[in-house]
Amino acid sequence: MDIIYDNPNEDIIERLLKIRQIDNFDSFLNPSFSNSWIDPYKLNDFEKAINRIQKAISNNEKIIIFGDYDVDGITASYLLYIFISKFLNYKKISIRLPNRLTDGYGIKDFHLDQIKELGVNLVITVDNGITSIKEAEYAKSIGLDLIITDHHKALNKIPPADAVVNPQISPNYQFKGIAGVGVAFKIVSVLMSKYFKKNSTKQKIIQYLMPIVAIGTVSDCVPLLEENRLFVKMGLNYINNGYQIPSSLTNFLKYLNINQQVNTFHIGFMLGPRLNAGGRMQSPYDSLNCLLFSGDKQLQHLDSLEKLNNERRQTQENVLKKAEQIIEKDKKILFAASEELHEGIVGIVAGRITEKYNKPSAIFNIKQDEGVAVASLRGPEYFSVIDMLNYVGEYLERYGGHKQAGGLTVKLENLEKVQKLLEEYSNNTIKEEDLKKPIKIDTPIYQNEINKEKLSQIDSFAPFGEGNPEPIFLINQIVFNNIEKVGKNGNGHLKAYASMNGTNFPVLFWGKGENLDFLQTQKPTDLIGKVKKDNYNGGFFIDGIDKVD
């Protein structure tokens, strides 16, 4: 148990800001375009990209947006398409998405051939392309103009496209954390300023599109700081407060029976998994069409996604069990490779294994008929997956990713060599102390702070997510009373009231209903948990994580 910061002479908000090393309190707590927005022209090749898109529209050229099969790629594709087709009323534009199971990640030469045959002049990638060096060369050779917009790490060489817009290769763009949908919104924001002069019109467009930016940003697990915090906080505000947002999104929320204030939990655990399910299990077009269509046509795709998401859950459970049987838990990197490990699920499973064991993982789907293995890799906070991939890059067919997540394709003849090198890198990089995973407590809560006025201030730190997790608190010397089982069949969870020197407050321990003895003690104990708003009864409760006797 590690306490990050403790100073009883400071206010709880002051302590939390110091823990997060926030210098500009106002821009963090109240992000706005005036204090958080970065000039898009600081992005590499940005002006070239804008000029080429404008030229295509002026010359009535065909444009294809080439996206990705995950939520970030789907929302980025939707964003750019809807802005150009709906708000600019330009109809010679369409979306192409790769099939994860048959095409793999990113744009390929055969995609470019098919696109060329359609008479397309300009291809714009979103959320992919930064590692597509050969494909960019091929596009040039067949007379296709290519704009790459991406947010992933670049390799040693930049693709020779007409423009490459990516914060990772933009030295003047100080925040590297925006998602692919954030990069796409940067393009939209400048096109909007060029085509519309009325602020009221621009504001309506932002209100319509920002919820989509928020969904893609949260789902891609990028840090919810700086510009991302602006995107998500603003997007949630537009969803929750009666602004004109896409009717497809309103219907999606109703379909999922989300009839309360939407927050990052609903995006991360309800909307996101369903939008991802199409690309994982079958085709990403069901996911895209859930955003593009309304009414009966949308309902067909929503039903399809719900079915695919249920299949995904079952497949995930099976793949996780299989992977757990294969991994050697004493090693510093955990490998599993098999034809039985579904390619659409290996990323989730890698994430679960890394979370459980606090070690990097690489889960491979073997494709004997193609002579390759495709893997998803995940790493704990202390580890860089992309640095490890660079270490073995010469033996890979393709690879890419971020600090804590990546993917690769390797020929089966090189698989053993690659696994040995990944293990070598991990053994040389990971220290024994890295493998320990103590609960990190932000700060204690003192008795004078256990009241609605003080604890409601914690809400100002939302939206919570990657880079800005919900604070974890320690409350010392409390006694539990009125303990009861609640939830499913009356025994799913434990609910109690905690008393601290006469101050009483509710506590809920999820999934502990079978263990009533867990809280039955007359001795004072220390409580570890998160502060949650009670949306039904008002006030707050403590979401219990553990107790320390």
C-alpha positions as CSV (number, residue, x, y, z in Angstrom):
1,M,0.0,0.0,0.0
2,D,1.6,3.2,-1.2
3,I,0.2,6.7,-0.4
4,I,1.2,9.1,-3.1
5,Y,0.7,12.4,-1.2
6,D,-0.5,13.4,2.2
7,N,-0.8,16.9,3.7
8,P,-3.7,17.4,6.1
9,N,-3.2,21.2,5.9
10,E,-4.3,21.2,2.2
11,D,-7.7,21.0,0.7
12,I,-8.6,17.6,-1.0
13,I,-8.7,19.2,-4.4
14,E,-5.3,20.9,-3.9
15,R,-3.8,17.5,-3.0
16,L,-5.3,15.7,-6.0
17,L,-4.1,18.4,-8.4
18,K,-0.6,18.1,-7.0
19,I,-0.7,14.3,-7.3
20,R,-1.6,14.7,-11.0
21,Q,1.2,17.3,-11.4
22,I,-1.3,19.8,-12.8
23,D,0.2,23.2,-13.1
24,N,-2.7,25.0,-14.8
25,F,-5.6,24.3,-12.5
26,D,-8.2,26.2,-14.5
27,S,-7.5,24.5,-17.9
28,F,-7.7,21.1,-16.2
29,L,-10.8,21.6,-14.2
30,N,-12.5,23.8,-16.8
31,P,-11.1,22.9,-20.2
32,S,-12.1,25.1,-23.1
33,F,-11.0,26.0,-26.6
34,S,-9.3,29.1,-25.2
35,N,-7.1,27.2,-22.7
36,S,-6.7,23.7,-24.1
37,W,-6.8,23.9,-27.9
38,I,-3.6,23.5,-29.8
39,D,-3.2,25.2,-33.2
40,P,-3.8,22.4,-35.8
41,Y,-1.2,24.0,-38.2
42,K,1.5,22.8,-35.7
43,L,0.8,19.3,-37.0
44,N,3.2,18.0,-39.7
45,D,2.0,18.6,-43.3
46,F,-1.3,20.0,-42.0
47,E,-1.6,22.8,-44.6
48,K,-0.7,20.4,-47.4
49,A,-3.6,18.1,-46.3
50,I,-6.1,20.9,-46.1
51,N,-5.1,22.3,-49.5
52,R,-5.4,18.9,-51.1
53,I,-8.8,18.2,-49.6
54,Q,-10.1,21.6,-50.7
55,K,-8.7,21.0,-54.2
56,A,-10.5,17.7,-54.4
57,I,-13.8,19.3,-53.5
58,S,-13.3,22.2,-55.9
59,N,-12.4,19.8,-58.8
60,N,-15.3,17.4,-58.0
61,E,-12.9,14.5,-57.4
62,K,-13.8,11.2,-55.8
63,I,-12.5,10.8,-52.2
64,I,-12.3,7.7,-50.1
65,I,-11.7,7.7,-46.4
66,F,-9.8,4.6,-45.4
67,G,-10.4,3.9,-41.7
68,D,-9.7,1.1,-39.2
69,Y,-11.9,-1.5,-37.7
70,D,-11.8,-0.3,-34.0
71,V,-13.9,2.4,-32.4
72,D,-11.3,5.1,-33.0
73,G,-11.0,4.3,-36.7
74,I,-14.8,4.0,-37.1
75,T,-15.6,7.3,-35.3
76,A,-12.8,9.1,-37.2
77,S,-14.1,7.8,-40.5
78,Y,-17.7,8.8,-39.5
79,L,-16.6,12.2,-38.4
80,L,-14.7,13.2,-41.6
81,Y,-17.4,11.6,-43.8
82,I,-20.4,13.3,-42.1
83,F,-18.7,16.7,-42.1
84,I,-17.9,16.6,-45.8
85,S,-21.0,14.8,-47.0
86,K,-23.6,16.4,-44.7
87,F,-22.3,19.8,-43.7
88,L,-20.4,20.6,-46.9
89,N,-23.0,18.7,-49.0
90,Y,-20.2,17.1,-51.0
91,K,-21.4,13.6,-52.1
92,K,-18.4,12.2,-54.0
93,I,-17.0,10.7,-50.8
94,S,-17.2,7.3,-49.2
95,I,-15.7,5.1,-46.5
96,R,-13.7,1.9,-46.8
97,L,-12.8,-0.2,-43.8
98,P,-10.5,-3.2,-43.7
99,N,-11.7,-6.6,-42.4
100,R,-9.6,-7.6,-39.4
101,L,-9.9,-11.3,-40.1
102,T,-9.3,-11.3,-43.8
103,D,-7.4,-8.1,-44.6
104,G,-5.5,-7.5,-41.4
105,Y,-4.6,-4.0,-40.1
106,G,-4.0,-1.0,-42.4
107,I,-4.3,-0.2,-46.0
108,K,-2.9,-2.8,-48.5
109,D,-1.9,-2.7,-52.2
110,F,-5.0,-4.6,-53.2
111,H,-7.2,-2.0,-51.4
112,L,-5.4,0.7,-53.4
113,D,-6.0,-1.2,-56.7
114,Q,-9.7,-1.6,-55.9
115,I,-9.9,2.1,-55.0
116,K,-8.2,3.1,-58.2
117,E,-10.6,1.0,-60.3
118,L,-13.5,3.1,-58.8
119,G,-12.0,6.3,-60.3
120,V,-11.0,7.7,-57.0
121,N,-8.4,10.5,-57.0
122,L,-7.7,11.0,-53.3
123,V,-7.4,8.6,-50.3
124,I,-7.4,9.9,-46.8
125,T,-6.5,7.4,-44.1
126,V,-7.7,7.9,-40.5
127,D,-6.2,6.1,-37.5
128,N,-3.8,4.2,-39.7
129,G,-1.1,4.6,-42.3
130,I,2.0,5.9,-40.4
131,T,3.7,2.5,-41.0
132,S,2.4,2.0,-44.5
133,I,5.6,2.9,-46.3
134,K,5.4,0.4,-49.2
135,E,1.7,1.1,-49.7
136,A,2.4,4.9,-49.9
137,E,5.0,4.2,-52.6
138,Y,2.6,2.0,-54.4
139,A,-0.2,4.6,-54.3
140,K,2.2,7.1,-55.9
141,S,3.1,4.6,-58.6
142,I,-0.5,4.0,-59.7
143,G,-1.4,7.8,-59.6
144,L,-3.4,7.9,-56.3
145,D,-3.0,10.9,-54.1
146,L,-2.7,9.8,-50.4
147,I,-3.1,11.8,-47.2
148,I,-2.2,9.9,-44.1
149,T,-3.8,11.0,-40.8
150,D,-2.8,8.9,-37.8
151,H,-1.7,9.0,-34.2
152,H,0.4,5.9,-33.8
153,K,4.2,5.8,-33.5
154,A,6.2,6.1,-36.7
155,L,8.9,3.7,-37.8
156,N,12.4,4.9,-38.8
157,K,11.0,6.1,-42.2
158,I,7.9,8.3,-42.9
159,P,5.6,7.1,-45.7
160,P,6.1,9.1,-48.9
161,A,2.5,10.3,-49.0
162,D,1.2,13.7,-50.3
163,A,0.7,14.7,-46.6
164,V,1.3,12.9,-43.3
165,V,-0.6,14.4,-40.4
166,N,0.4,12.8,-37.1
167,P,1.3,14.4,-33.7
168,Q,4.0,11.8,-33.2
169,I,6.1,13.3,-36.0
170,S,5.2,16.9,-35.3
171,P,7.9,18.5,-33.0
172,N,5.9,21.7,-32.5
173,Y,2.7,19.9,-31.5
174,Q,3.3,19.6,-27.8
175,F,0.6,17.0,-26.9
176,K,1.2,13.6,-28.5
177,G,-1.8,11.9,-26.9
178,I,-4.7,12.6,-29.2
179,A,-6.5,9.7,-30.8
180,G,-7.1,9.1,-34.5
181,V,-10.5,10.7,-34.1
182,G,-8.8,13.7,-32.5
183,V,-6.5,14.1,-35.5
184,A,-9.6,13.9,-37.8
185,F,-11.4,16.5,-35.8
186,K,-8.4,18.8,-36.3
187,I,-8.8,18.5,-40.1
188,V,-12.6,19.1,-39.7
189,S,-12.1,22.2,-37.5
190,V,-10.0,24.0,-40.1
191,L,-12.1,23.0,-43.1
192,M,-15.1,24.2,-41.0
193,S,-13.4,27.6,-40.6
194,K,-12.7,27.8,-44.3
195,Y,-16.2,27.0,-45.5
196,F,-18.3,28.6,-42.7
197,K,-18.1,32.1,-41.4
198,K,-20.9,32.3,-38.9
199,N,-19.9,31.4,-35.4
200,S,-23.4,30.0,-34.7
201,T,-23.1,27.6,-37.6
202,K,-19.7,26.4,-36.5
203,Q,-21.0,26.0,-32.9
204,K,-23.8,23.7,-34.1
205,I,-21.4,21.6,-36.1
206,I,-19.1,21.2,-33.1
207,Q,-22.1,20.3,-30.9
208,Y,-23.1,17.6,-33.4
209,L,-19.7,16.1,-33.9
210,M,-18.0,16.4,-30.5
211,P,-19.9,13.5,-28.9
212,I,-18.4,11.2,-31.6
213,V,-14.9,12.6,-30.9
214,A,-15.5,11.8,-27.2
215,I,-16.6,8.2,-27.9
216,G,-13.5,7.5,-30.1
217,T,-11.1,9.1,-27.6
218,V,-12.4,7.2,-24.5
219,S,-12.6,3.9,-26.4
220,D,-9.0,4.2,-27.6
221,C,-7.7,4.5,-24.1
222,V,-5.5,7.6,-24.8
223,P,-4.7,9.8,-21.8
224,L,-7.7,12.0,-20.8
225,L,-5.6,15.0,-20.4
226,E,-5.1,18.3,-22.2
227,E,-7.0,18.3,-25.5
228,N,-8.5,14.9,-24.9
229,R,-10.0,16.2,-21.7
230,L,-11.5,19.1,-23.7
231,F,-13.0,16.7,-26.3
232,V,-14.5,14.3,-23.8
233,K,-15.8,16.8,-21.3
234,M,-17.4,18.9,-24.1
235,G,-18.8,15.8,-25.9
236,L,-20.4,14.4,-22.7
237,N,-21.9,17.8,-22.0
238,Y,-23.5,17.9,-25.4
239,I,-24.9,14.3,-25.0
240,N,-26.3,15.0,-21.5
241,N,-27.8,18.5,-21.9
242,G,-30.2,18.4,-24.8
243,Y,-28.0,19.6,-27.6
244,Q,-28.6,18.5,-31.2
245,I,-26.4,15.4,-31.6
246,P,-26.6,12.6,-34.2
247,S,-30.0,10.9,-33.9
248,S,-28.2,7.6,-34.4
249,L,-26.3,8.2,-31.1
250,T,-29.5,9.1,-29.3
251,N,-31.1,5.9,-30.5
252,F,-28.0,3.8,-29.6
253,L,-28.2,5.1,-26.0
254,K,-31.9,4.3,-25.8
255,Y,-31.3,0.8,-27.2
256,L,-28.8,0.2,-24.4
257,N,-31.3,1.6,-21.8
258,I,-28.8,4.3,-20.7
259,N,-31.3,6.8,-19.3
260,Q,-29.0,8.6,-16.9
261,Q,-26.1,11.0,-17.2
262,V,-23.7,9.4,-19.7
263,N,-20.0,9.3,-18.5
264,T,-16.8,7.6,-19.5
265,F,-18.0,4.3,-17.9
266,H,-20.9,4.1,-20.4
267,I,-18.6,4.7,-23.3
268,G,-15.8,2.4,-22.1
269,F,-18.0,-0.5,-21.0
270,M,-21.2,-0.3,-23.0
271,L,-20.9,1.7,-26.3
272,G,-17.3,0.9,-27.0
273,P,-17.3,-2.9,-26.7
274,R,-20.4,-3.1,-29.0
275,L,-18.8,-0.8,-31.6
276,N,-15.7,-2.9,-31.4
277,A,-17.6,-6.2,-31.6
278,G,-18.3,-5.8,-35.4
279,G,-14.6,-5.5,-36.3
280,R,-13.5,-8.2,-33.8
281,M,-16.0,-10.9,-34.8
282,Q,-17.2,-10.2,-38.4
283,S,-17.3,-6.9,-40.2
284,P,-16.7,-3.3,-39.0
285,Y,-19.5,-2.1,-41.2
286,D,-22.2,-3.0,-38.7
287,S,-20.5,-0.7,-36.3
288,L,-20.2,2.1,-38.8
289,N,-23.8,1.7,-39.9
290,C,-25.0,2.0,-36.3
291,L,-23.7,5.6,-36.5
292,L,-24.7,6.4,-40.1
293,F,-28.3,5.2,-40.0
294,S,-31.4,5.8,-37.9
295,G,-34.7,4.1,-37.6
296,D,-35.4,0.5,-38.7
297,K,-32.2,0.3,-40.7
298,Q,-30.1,1.2,-37.7
299,L,-32.1,-1.2,-35.5
300,Q,-31.0,-4.1,-37.8
301,H,-27.3,-3.2,-37.2
302,L,-27.8,-2.6,-33.5
303,D,-29.3,-6.1,-33.1
304,S,-26.5,-7.6,-35.1
305,L,-23.9,-5.8,-32.9
306,E,-25.6,-7.0,-29.8
307,K,-25.5,-10.6,-31.1
308,L,-21.8,-10.2,-32.1
309,N,-20.9,-8.7,-28.7
310,N,-22.5,-11.7,-26.9
311,E,-20.5,-14.0,-29.2
312,R,-17.4,-11.9,-28.4
313,R,-17.9,-12.4,-24.7
314,Q,-18.1,-16.2,-25.0
315,T,-15.2,-16.4,-27.4
316,Q,-13.2,-14.1,-25.1
317,E,-13.8,-16.4,-22.2
318,N,-12.7,-19.4,-24.1
319,V,-9.6,-17.7,-25.6
320,L,-8.6,-16.4,-22.1
321,K,-8.8,-19.9,-20.6
322,K,-6.7,-21.4,-23.5
323,A,-4.1,-18.6,-23.2
324,E,-3.9,-19.1,-19.4
325,Q,-3.1,-22.8,-20.1
326,I,-0.3,-21.9,-22.5
327,I,1.6,-19.0,-20.9
328,E,4.6,-19.7,-18.6
329,K,3.8,-17.5,-15.7
330,D,7.3,-17.4,-14.2
331,K,8.7,-15.6,-17.3
332,K,8.9,-11.8,-17.6
333,I,6.9,-11.7,-20.8
334,L,3.9,-14.0,-21.2
335,F,3.5,-15.7,-24.6
336,A,0.6,-17.7,-26.0
337,A,0.5,-18.9,-29.6
338,S,-2.2,-21.1,-31.2
339,E,-4.6,-21.4,-34.1
340,E,-7.3,-21.6,-31.5
341,L,-6.7,-18.0,-30.3
342,H,-9.2,-15.9,-32.2
343,E,-7.5,-13.0,-34.0
344,G,-10.3,-10.6,-33.1
345,I,-10.0,-11.3,-29.4
346,V,-6.2,-11.6,-28.8
347,G,-6.0,-7.9,-28.0
348,I,-8.5,-8.1,-25.1
349,V,-6.9,-11.3,-23.8
350,A,-3.5,-9.8,-23.9
351,G,-4.8,-6.8,-21.9
352,R,-6.4,-9.1,-19.3
353,I,-3.3,-11.2,-18.9
354,T,-1.1,-8.1,-18.5
355,E,-3.5,-6.6,-16.0
356,K,-3.6,-9.8,-14.0
357,Y,0.2,-10.6,-13.9
358,N,1.6,-7.0,-14.2
359,K,3.8,-8.3,-17.1
360,P,4.0,-7.6,-20.8
361,S,2.1,-10.2,-22.9
362,A,2.1,-11.3,-26.6
363,I,-0.9,-13.4,-27.7
364,F,-0.4,-14.9,-31.2
365,N,-3.0,-16.2,-33.6
366,I,-1.3,-18.8,-35.9
367,K,-2.4,-18.7,-39.6
368,Q,-0.9,-21.9,-41.0
369,D,-2.6,-21.4,-44.4
370,E,-0.9,-17.9,-44.8
371,G,2.3,-18.9,-43.1
372,V,2.2,-16.1,-40.6
373,A,1.3,-15.3,-37.0
374,V,-0.6,-12.2,-36.0
375,A,-0.2,-11.0,-32.4
376,S,-1.5,-8.3,-30.1
377,L,0.8,-7.1,-27.4
378,R,0.1,-5.2,-24.1
379,G,2.4,-3.8,-21.5
380,P,2.1,-2.6,-17.9
381,E,2.6,1.1,-17.0
382,Y,6.3,0.6,-16.5
383,F,7.0,-1.0,-19.9
384,S,7.1,0.3,-23.5
385,V,5.7,-2.1,-26.1
386,I,6.6,0.0,-29.1
387,D,10.3,0.1,-27.9
388,M,10.2,-3.7,-27.7
389,L,8.7,-4.0,-31.2
390,N,11.4,-1.7,-32.6
391,Y,14.0,-4.1,-31.0
392,V,12.7,-7.0,-33.1
393,G,11.4,-4.9,-36.1
394,E,13.8,-6.3,-38.7
395,Y,12.2,-9.8,-38.3
396,L,8.6,-8.6,-38.6
397,E,6.4,-8.2,-41.7
398,R,4.7,-5.3,-40.2
399,Y,4.1,-3.8,-36.7
400,G,3.0,-0.7,-34.9
401,G,1.4,0.7,-31.8
402,H,1.8,2.8,-28.7
403,K,3.7,2.7,-25.4
404,Q,1.4,0.1,-23.8
405,A,-0.2,-1.6,-26.8
406,G,0.9,-2.9,-30.2
407,G,0.4,-5.4,-32.9
408,L,2.7,-7.4,-35.3
409,T,2.7,-9.9,-38.1
410,V,5.5,-12.4,-38.4
411,K,6.3,-15.2,-40.8
412,L,6.0,-18.6,-39.0
413,E,9.6,-19.4,-39.9
414,N,10.7,-16.3,-37.8
415,L,8.2,-16.8,-34.9
416,E,10.6,-18.7,-32.6
417,K,13.4,-16.1,-33.2
418,V,11.0,-13.2,-32.5
419,Q,9.8,-14.8,-29.3
420,K,13.4,-15.3,-28.1
421,L,14.2,-11.6,-28.9
422,L,11.1,-10.3,-27.2
423,E,12.0,-12.4,-24.1
424,E,15.6,-11.1,-24.3
425,Y,14.4,-7.5,-24.4
426,S,12.0,-8.1,-21.5
427,N,14.6,-9.8,-19.3
428,N,17.1,-6.9,-19.9
429,T,14.5,-4.2,-19.3
430,I,12.2,-5.4,-16.5
431,K,13.5,-5.2,-12.9
432,E,12.1,-7.4,-10.1
433,E,10.7,-4.3,-8.3
434,D,8.7,-3.5,-11.5
435,L,6.7,-6.7,-11.1
436,K,5.3,-5.7,-7.7
437,K,1.8,-4.2,-7.9
438,P,0.9,-2.5,-4.7
439,I,-2.4,-0.5,-4.4
440,K,-1.6,3.1,-5.1
441,I,-3.6,5.4,-2.8
442,D,-3.8,9.0,-3.9
443,T,-4.3,10.5,-0.5
444,P,-6.2,10.0,2.8
445,I,-9.7,11.5,3.4
446,Y,-9.9,13.2,6.8
447,Q,-13.0,13.3,9.0
448,N,-13.7,17.0,8.2
449,E,-13.8,16.1,4.5
450,I,-16.4,13.4,4.8
451,N,-19.4,15.5,3.7
452,K,-21.3,16.1,0.5
453,E,-19.9,19.6,0.0
454,K,-16.2,18.4,0.1
455,L,-16.6,15.1,-1.7
456,S,-18.8,16.3,-4.5
457,Q,-15.8,18.5,-5.6
458,I,-14.0,15.3,-6.7
459,D,-16.5,15.2,-9.6
460,S,-14.7,18.2,-11.1
461,F,-11.8,15.8,-11.9
462,A,-14.1,13.9,-14.3
463,P,-14.0,12.6,-17.0
464,F,-11.9,9.8,-15.6
465,G,-10.0,7.3,-17.7
466,E,-6.5,6.6,-19.0
467,G,-4.0,9.2,-17.6
468,N,-6.6,10.5,-15.2
469,P,-7.9,7.6,-13.2
470,E,-10.5,7.9,-10.5
471,P,-8.7,8.8,-7.2
472,I,-8.3,6.0,-4.6
473,F,-8.5,7.1,-1.0
474,L,-7.6,5.8,2.4
475,I,-10.0,6.4,5.3
476,N,-8.4,5.5,8.6
477,Q,-9.9,4.0,11.8
478,I,-13.5,3.3,10.8
479,V,-16.0,0.7,12.2
480,F,-18.5,-1.1,10.0
481,N,-22.1,-1.6,11.1
482,N,-25.6,-2.4,9.6
483,I,-23.9,-4.9,7.2
484,E,-26.2,-6.5,4.6
485,K,-26.1,-8.5,1.4
486,V,-27.6,-6.7,-1.6
487,G,-27.9,-7.2,-5.3
488,K,-28.6,-10.4,-7.2
489,N,-30.7,-12.8,-5.1
490,G,-29.8,-10.6,-2.1
491,N,-26.2,-11.8,-2.0
492,G,-24.2,-10.2,-4.8
493,H,-22.6,-7.4,-2.9
494,L,-22.0,-6.2,0.6
495,K,-23.4,-2.9,1.8
496,A,-22.6,-1.4,5.2
497,Y,-22.4,1.9,7.0
498,A,-18.9,3.0,8.2
499,S,-18.5,5.1,11.3
500,M,-15.5,7.4,11.8
501,N,-15.6,9.2,15.2
502,G,-19.4,9.7,14.9
503,T,-19.4,10.5,11.2
504,N,-21.4,7.9,9.2
505,F,-21.3,7.1,5.5
506,P,-22.4,4.2,3.2
507,V,-19.9,1.7,1.7
508,L,-20.5,-0.9,-1.0
509,F,-18.2,-3.8,-1.8
510,W,-19.0,-5.2,-5.2
511,G,-19.0,-9.0,-5.6
512,K,-18.3,-9.7,-1.9
513,G,-21.8,-10.8,-1.0
514,E,-20.7,-14.4,-0.4
515,N,-18.3,-13.3,2.2
516,L,-20.2,-11.6,5.0
517,D,-17.4,-12.2,7.5
518,F,-15.2,-9.8,5.4
519,L,-16.7,-6.8,7.2
520,Q,-17.8,-8.3,10.5
521,T,-15.3,-6.9,12.9
522,Q,-15.7,-4.7,15.9
523,K,-12.1,-3.4,15.7
524,P,-11.4,-0.1,13.9
525,T,-10.0,-0.8,10.4
526,D,-8.7,1.2,7.5
527,L,-10.8,1.4,4.3
528,I,-9.5,1.8,0.8
529,G,-11.9,2.9,-1.9
530,K,-13.3,5.4,-4.4
531,V,-15.8,8.2,-3.8
532,K,-19.0,7.7,-5.9
533,K,-22.0,9.9,-6.4
534,D,-25.2,8.2,-5.4
535,N,-27.5,8.9,-8.4
536,Y,-30.5,7.4,-6.8
537,N,-30.5,8.6,-3.1
538,G,-28.4,11.7,-3.5
539,G,-25.1,12.3,-1.6
540,F,-22.2,9.8,-2.0
541,F,-21.0,6.4,-1.1
542,I,-17.6,4.7,-0.9
543,D,-16.9,2.1,-3.5
544,G,-14.8,-0.3,-1.4
545,I,-11.7,-1.8,-2.8
546,D,-10.2,-3.4,0.3
547,K,-9.8,-3.0,4.0
548,V,-6.7,-3.1,6.2
549,D,-7.1,-4.5,9.7
